């Protein structure tokens, strides 16, 4: 059973996000994954719009300070990118690293969320 209302809400919220009018998604989320992946995905949802954190910071947040690589792997398995904002996670050097949609897409999403963002 699929609730079409949720899909309509997701579509409307994504359109609003890409138009630069939405910062926080309000959708019922229940992604399937391991306990670790779900902890990472939950932590990702606490990253504020326009902010970035490192993989190590997420690892610290979930109480697994030596698991930054595993956090990266969980990001790569994120079933709902953008809505679960894995694009807001960057390397410890501050560089953009890893994103299933490609680094140019990650860069675009971060630009969209920045105060000087360029809407395309």
Secondary structure, 3 states (H helix, E strand, C coil): CCCHHHHHHHHHHHHHHHCCCCCCCCCCCCCCCCHHHHHHHHHHCCCCCCCCEEHHHHHHHCCCCCCHHHHHHHHHCCCCECCECHHHEECCCCCCCCCCCCHHHHHHHHHHHCCCCCCC
